[in-house]
Amino acid sequence: MTRESIRAGVGAGQLFHARRDVYVQGDLSDRVLQAARVGGRLDCVSLLRTSGVYVLAAEEALHVQIPRHRSRLRSPGSRRVKLDGTAHRVVIHWRDDPSDADALFADPVRAVAQALICQPVRPAIATLDSALNTGFISEQDLDAVFETIPPRRRSMRAAIDGRAEAGSETFARLICRTFGLSVELQVEIPNVGRVDLLVDGWIIVECDSHAFHGGWEAQERDRRRDLAAAQLGYSTLRPTANHLSWEPHLLRDALAGLLARGPRRQDAVRLRRKRR
């Protein structure tokens, strides 16, 4: 392109002047553009969130991968960027990456591995579940992921289950398994439908989020399912995604209460299942 055509592209918003001698498509997301402006590529939880993979909903800093051989950032001001009109801090991951030199996104396997290091254990497991469920990485990629992270984190692999369709389902599964009982995922129950989790064969745990259970029509459908489940002898718990993320004791205490008082109900459910 000529200098004139580049200037025209920037003026029309078709190009974004990221840094000296570097221009990228202007229609990309603000996070991608700002990562390029800093001097690297979108990485870690920022890349995963943009790609629809679950990450912990905390302060959204911009995570950027920059090759080790670059001794400094583009400018001292690169530690903070504006996203959607708000200032966000920049987290730099100094490491090499197998992506092409001009790539705007870090390698998916390396980005997932970095996200496991940057998050607490429970959200990190939820990220792995989500990355598998959405196809962001494959089962075959897991070896490479766990070779990259510190040894102390590798025990997480035993807890992964790519059938989880949301981070909240992973949190619920991990809480339920602390009781040492069977936990089945995505179970189909006659006259009820598919449920998120079935604990000990008689407690249904549904992980509700505003996106899929916010309207009255959805809530009425959920209540109809709960009534049908109760008719068959099941008990249903419906913690929200916020409960599971920030108040996990609510589900833990509810399960403890049901398990302490429900042996007869448990026997009744097993009897009904045998009859069917």
Buried (B, 14 or more C-beta within 10 A) or exposed (E): EEEEEBEEBBEEEBBBBBBEEEBBEBEBEBBBBBBBBBBBBBBBBBBBBBBEBBBBEEEBBBBBBBEEEEEEBBEEEBEEBEBEEEEBEBBBBEBEBEBEEEEBBBBBBBBBBBBBEBBEEBBBBBBBBBBBBBEBBEEEBBEBBBEBBEEEBEEBBEBBBBEBBBBBBBBBBBBBBEBEEEBEBBBEBEEBEEBBBBBBBBBBBBBBBEEEBEEEEBEEEBEEBBEBBEEBBBBBBBBBBBBBBEEBEBBBEBBEEBBEEBEEBBEBBBEBBEEE
